[in-house]
Amino acid sequence: MLTLYGHPISSYTWKALIALYENDTPFEAVTIDQDTYADFIALWPLGQFPALRDSASNAFVTETSCIIEYLDTRYPGPSRFIPRDSAEALEARRWDRVFDNNINTMMSKVVVDRIRPEGSKDPYGVEDARRRVRAAYEVVERQLGANTFIVGEAFTLADCAAAPALWYATRNVPLENKFPRIAAYLERLISRPSFDRVLREKEPLFHLYPGD
Ligand SMILES: N[C@@H](CCC(=O)N[C@@H](CS)C(=O)NCC(=O)O)C(=O)O
């Protein structure tokens, strides 16, 4: 049995959920909250989520990119997240890093700053994070070209990363009509059944998200 430890409004949890939903992979979800946090820290002292436990192999996998590769290897389904061609696989892994490092994590800096106590806010760090997200929009817009998904016509690991990263980032660092390919790509991701399911399930909890 697979167990996913995560949180319903966490962007990285969404990334792993998209991969699980793509192939209808059975799993149970454990929400990390005040009641479960101590148990989770005992399992994974770094405290970052999501994490995947597989009781069949006794594996405990962290880092969403590794969780998705694990699913692709151990629980393959119709959606293959790592392309078979090694050059295409490299591109999928590369764009996965761009969405995580330059958009998702930067966007989190902008959002987390809103709930920091007065006196510990970091306006310089927030402005730098916004600048990095805008720079990433430039490269993603260029990369998309006529592609349906970020590395071509197939939905890959990198699109699992892109969906929550762009969904949250565009609410915090708007596209301002400058990135029409990203806007259209995000619409394609939103209409993908796996991501549509994540959004419909989590919508009742969106009010927990620290908005402007
Ligand atoms: N590189 C990690 C990032 C995971 C991450 O930053 N998760 C956030 C939740 S969306 C988190 O754990 N935040 C709490 C913390 O960093 O302590 C991954 O891909 O899994």
The ligand as an ORCA input file, in Angstrom:
! r2SCAN-3c Opt
* xyz 0 1
  N      12.186     19.910     -3.022
  C      11.050     19.488     -2.258
  C      10.282     20.723     -1.814
  C       9.127     20.376     -0.890
  C       8.601     21.600     -0.141
  O       9.232     22.681     -0.117
  N       7.445     21.416      0.469
  C       6.882     22.464      1.293
  C       5.348     22.346      1.275
  S       4.680     22.825     -0.319
  C       7.343     22.257      2.714
  O       7.608     21.150      3.112
  N       7.420     23.332      3.475
  C       7.788     23.241      4.866
  C       9.276     23.340      5.069
  O      10.026     23.621      4.121
  O       9.694     23.137      6.205
  C      10.184     18.532     -3.084
  O      10.214     18.609     -4.317
  O       9.502     17.675     -2.504
*
